Amino acid sequence: MEAKKTKKWKKSYTYVLVANAIYILIFFLIMQLYS
């Protein structure tokens, strides 16, 4: 049960990292357009 919980947490943490990377990429592109 603990292993399952850890695996689920790692998966959700990966989704957070991916979403954060996409957000930074979009922000960078917007800054390039307005610079």
Secondary structure, 3 states (H helix, E strand, C coil): CHHHHHHHHHHHHHHHHHHHHHHHHHHHHHHHHHC
